[in-house]
C-alpha cells in the first residue's frame, strides 16, 4: 500500500484526500480570519504580488485552483481580468467564498464561475486558460506531479503558471522564531478561533514536508513548463513560483 505525507504522519495514499478535506471543512467558516491572524495580514500583500505577476488584460481568463474563499480571483477581476474560474475540492470552502463574494463583491459575481474539482483531474478542456494560479494549496495535494501536469494541460500555449506557497527556507534566529510561532502558537490560535488545534498542526507540518523551492522548481520543469523562476518573500516564509507553457 502506497503511503503519503499528512503533515508529519504517514497515511495510506488513498486516505490523504479525505483527511485534507476534513481539515478544510472544519476551518472553512473561519478561514479568512485565521489567514489574517496567522500572517499578520501579510497574505493580502503576497496575493497582490501574484496579481502583479499576471497584470491581467480585459480578455484574460484565470483558473484559480485551490481557490479557498476567492481572494486571488477577486483581485484578478478587480485588476481588469475577463473571467475567473474558482476551483476547489472542498465544497465548504467554495460555499464560504461564494457567500463572501455575494456579501462584499456582488458586482463581480457574473464574472465568477465556481467548480468543485480536483487539481489532479481538472474538469476543463485542454488549452483553456491564459493563467493558472494555486495559492497555499499545492502542498495539500496527494500527487503534486499530477496537479502540475494538469496545470500545464489546461493552460493555453503561452499561458502562465503562478504558485504562491509557504516554505521553510529561513535559517538561524528567524528559523527558531518561525518554528516556535508555527508549532507552539498557530495551533493554539487555531483552537481559539476555529475550535480545531489539530487542523492547524497539520497545516504547519505540511509546510515542512513540502519540497524546497529548488526541488519544486524541478518538479514544475518535469511537468513540461519552461522559463521557470521563483522568488522568496518575507524572510523566506513564502515563495512565488512562475512558469510558462511554451510547448504542448
Secondary structure, DSSP 8 states (H G I E B T S, - for coil): --EEEETTEEEEHHHHHHHHHHHHHHHGGGHHHHHHHHHTTHHHHHHHHHHHHH---TT-EEEEET-TTSHHHHHHHHTT-SEEEEEES-HHHHHHHHHHHHHH-GGGGGGEEEEE-BTTB-SS-SS-EEEEEEES-GGG-S-HHHHHHHHHHHEEEEEEEEEEEE-----HHHHHHHHHIIIIIIHHHHHHHHS-HHHHHHHHHHHHHS--HHHHHHHHHHTT-EEEEEEEETTTTEEEEEEE----
